[in-house]
Amino acid sequence: MNLRVFTTLKAGGNPDALYIERDLMSLESRVCALQSAGENTTVLGWGSNVLPSDDGVPGTVIINETKAISIQGETLLADSGAGFQDVFLAAAQSSLGGLEFAVGIPGTLGGALVSNAGAYRSEVSKYLTRIRVAFDGNVEWKDPAWMEFSYRDSILRRPDPVQAVITQVELRLPFREPKFIYDDARDYQRQRIGKQPPSASAGSFFKNVIDAELAQKIPGLTQGMRDNHVIPAGFLIEACGLKGYRIGGAMIGKRHANFLLNVGGATARELRSVAVFASRMVQERFGVSLEEEVLYLGDWTRFNPIVSV
Ligand SMILES: Cc1cc2nc3c(=O)[nH]c(=O)nc-3n(C[C@H](O)[C@H](O)[C@H](O)COP(=O)(O)OP(=O)(O)OC[C@H]3O[C@@H](n4cnc5c(N)ncnc54)[C@H](O)[C@@H]3O)c2cc1C
């Protein structure tokens, strides 16, 4: 089956095999069996942070639809396939805060941990106490340090990453008055609605650039950005005049330049070609190398960017 239906960018080819797993035991036994057999295994949540190649993804793709969430005191235990927003809601209903920033971030808790998802100066790794991973055909609990988290990064995102699958997650969240939790969540949601385009996307395509020296040099940044040493990728792309830049069905957002949109039938090649063009322009104009937040999946060996005319 085509991965287009399992990704928010609505693009990409076929895996060799595809399974959907809905409970923890089936997920763990499927992953362990594949790992023991030396099969290339990719687990996807909502596919909201990936761009699979048109040439497909070698090996087996497992769609993680595990969902269980339980709470005891300040400890929340959830399957890695639980929706990040469902985790926020379950926590809020038990007067546990911390995840207000998750409102509006699509995807699973497992996917959120892989990219250390965050917004509004918070990130999910802050609350992690233990993580259960299937690795080399065995399942074991690991400490958060094992993930080597940093800004939108973890050990599972590195080039040639360890073949580990997160199956369960334990978070410790602070007690908070529900009124304050919902007020903050509503406020974040409102800010998102103003910024996020309705077309198919994977959210921010590139990571923001964190560089204290550069943040003082680039003209036009706000004082807040300079103080926090952040140069938003969207700011750099917009400054290159690329809002609305388009190849086929792939377009840079007109509302937010760090959103790469599929505005109708875009191929993965068209989408990546636009990304390549934007990062080249930013490199030429500012000398800054943009790093993708979105992960390219599968076989890109024959990728050849389309040159716009
Ligand atoms: C409209 C929109 C807004 C967004 N806003 C934000 C935002 O504000 N902040 C932010 O950080 N991100 C944001 N994102 C990006 C994305 O939603 C997050 O990165 C999300 O956490 C990805 O979760 P997922 O389940 O969809 O992961 P997927 O896209 O399914 O997977 C991402 C990667 O993680 C791996 N993976 C997934 N699950 C597992 C697992 N259980 N074990 C091991 N590996 C796994 C996959 O193989 C893949 O490499 C946004 C995306 C969209 C579309």
The ligand as a Tripos MOL2 file, in Angstrom:
@<TRIPOS>MOLECULE
LIG
   53    58     1     0     0
SMALL
NO_CHARGES

@<TRIPOS>ATOM
      1 C1          0.5580   20.9490   11.0090 C.3       1 LIG1
      2 C2          1.7620   20.4370   11.7440 C.ar      1 LIG1
      3 C3          2.2590   21.1210   12.8400 C.ar      1 LIG1
      4 C4          3.3870   20.6560   13.5280 C.ar      1 LIG1
      5 N1          3.8460   21.3550   14.6060 N.ar      1 LIG1
      6 C5          4.9330   20.9160   15.2860 C.ar      1 LIG1
      7 C6          5.4200   21.6320   16.4060 C.ar      1 LIG1
      8 O1          4.8910   22.6650   16.8030 O.2       1 LIG1
      9 N2          6.5120   21.1380   17.0430 N.ar      1 LIG1
     10 C7          7.1340   19.9710   16.6500 C.ar      1 LIG1
     11 O2          8.1220   19.5720   17.2880 O.2       1 LIG1
     12 N3          6.6930   19.2810   15.5800 N.ar      1 LIG1
     13 C8          5.6080   19.7110   14.9030 C.ar      1 LIG1
     14 N4          5.1580   19.0180   13.8120 N.ar      1 LIG1
     15 C9          5.9120   17.8290   13.3460 C.3       1 LIG1
     16 C10         5.3400   16.4910   13.8430 C.3       1 LIG1
     17 O3          3.9810   16.5940   14.1200 O.3       1 LIG1
     18 C11         6.0410   15.9940   15.1030 C.3       1 LIG1
     19 O4          7.4060   15.7890   14.8660 O.3       1 LIG1
     20 C12         5.4190   14.6860   15.6050 C.3       1 LIG1
     21 O5          5.8340   14.4910   16.9220 O.3       1 LIG1
     22 C13         5.7430   13.4650   14.7580 C.3       1 LIG1
     23 O6          4.9810   12.3560   15.2510 O.3       1 LIG1
     24 P1          4.5100   11.1780   14.2820 P.3       1 LIG1
     25 O7          3.8600   10.1480   15.1120 O.co2     1 LIG1
     26 O8          3.6700   11.7270   13.1710 O.co2     1 LIG1
     27 O9          5.8930   10.6870   13.7250 O.3       1 LIG1
     28 P2          6.2370   10.0790   12.2300 P.3       1 LIG1
     29 O10         6.1970   11.2150   11.2870 O.co2     1 LIG1
     30 O11         5.2730    8.9630   12.0060 O.co2     1 LIG1
     31 O12         7.6630    9.5550   12.4570 O.3       1 LIG1
     32 C14         8.7420   10.4570   12.5680 C.3       1 LIG1
     33 C15        10.0440    9.6460   12.7470 C.3       1 LIG1
     34 O13         9.9900    8.9550   13.9830 O.3       1 LIG1
     35 C16        10.0930    7.5420   13.7810 C.3       1 LIG1
     36 N5          9.1710    6.9240   14.7310 N.ar      1 LIG1
     37 C17         7.8560    7.1700   14.8800 C.ar      1 LIG1
     38 N6          7.3610    6.4390   15.8870 N.ar      1 LIG1
     39 C18         8.3960    5.7130   16.3640 C.ar      1 LIG1
     40 C19         8.5280    4.7570   17.4160 C.ar      1 LIG1
     41 N7          7.4820    4.3740   18.1640 N.pl3     1 LIG1
     42 N8          9.7550    4.2100   17.6420 N.ar      1 LIG1
     43 C20        10.8280    4.5590   16.9030 C.ar      1 LIG1
     44 N9         10.7620    5.4460   15.8880 N.ar      1 LIG1
     45 C21         9.5550    6.0180   15.6240 C.ar      1 LIG1
     46 C22         9.6840    7.3220   12.3300 C.3       1 LIG1
     47 O14        10.2670    6.1330   11.7980 O.3       1 LIG1
     48 C23        10.2280    8.5740   11.6740 C.3       1 LIG1
     49 O15        11.6300    8.4340   11.4570 O.3       1 LIG1
     50 C24         4.0150   19.4620   13.1040 C.ar      1 LIG1
     51 C25         3.5090   18.7500   12.0070 C.ar      1 LIG1
     52 C26         2.3840   19.2330   11.3290 C.ar      1 LIG1
     53 C27         1.8460   18.4510   10.1670 C.3       1 LIG1
@<TRIPOS>BOND
     1     1     2 1
     2     2     3 ar
     3     2    52 ar
     4     3     4 ar
     5     4     5 ar
     6     4    50 ar
     7     5     6 ar
     8     6     7 ar
     9     6    13 1
    10     7     8 2
    11     7     9 ar
    12     9    10 ar
    13    10    11 2
    14    10    12 ar
    15    12    13 ar
    16    13    14 ar
    17    14    15 1
    18    14    50 ar
    19    15    16 1
    20    16    17 1
    21    16    18 1
    22    18    19 1
    23    18    20 1
    24    20    21 1
    25    20    22 1
    26    22    23 1
    27    23    24 1
    28    24    25 2
    29    24    26 1
    30    24    27 1
    31    27    28 1
    32    28    29 2
    33    28    30 1
    34    28    31 1
    35    31    32 1
    36    32    33 1
    37    33    34 1
    38    33    48 1
    39    34    35 1
    40    35    36 1
    41    35    46 1
    42    36    37 ar
    43    36    45 ar
    44    37    38 ar
    45    38    39 ar
    46    39    40 ar
    47    39    45 ar
    48    40    41 1
    49    40    42 ar
    50    42    43 ar
    51    43    44 ar
    52    44    45 ar
    53    46    47 1
    54    46    48 1
    55    48    49 1
    56    50    51 ar
    57    51    52 ar
    58    52    53 1
@<TRIPOS>SUBSTRUCTURE
     1 LIG1         1 GROUP 0 **** ****
